[in-house]
Amino acid sequence: MPGGFGMASLHLGDVVVGAAAVVNPVGDVVDADGRILAGARAPDGRWLAEEDPLRRFRVPPLPGTNTTLVVVATNAALDKLTCYRLAQRAHDGMALAVRYAHGPHDGDTAFVLAAGEAVMDVNTLGNAVVEVVAEAIRAAVRKQTPHTST
């Protein structure tokens, strides 16, 4: 599946939450309604997920060739444990945007960085993380440019 690099952010009062994603998953990237934005295609042009929604690979993907990497940054004041918990929530954003995320052929990873003094309820912040991660992943495939081999 073609991948890419995408970013998204939310401004919630004094708090900014941003995500950057490098996207090359085995699974399909889907929009908020579940429609495929990018994914593997059959020789006839149909999405492979339409042919086999459970993605039972006839030939498994090569190990180490697919992943989704996400970095979330915020100006909220967070301790180490809260950053860890928000990184877990970032994986929820991956699961919203990639069907299916966290498979044995993916190296999905998320990091959270916090450098600020802004204050926000951690539940609201976590929900924002989920949304910006999902949107950054979608932006990565929406903004991709076709390449040709030389």
Order of alpha helices (4+ residues) and beta strands (2+ residues): beta-beta-beta-beta-alpha-beta-alpha-beta-beta-alpha
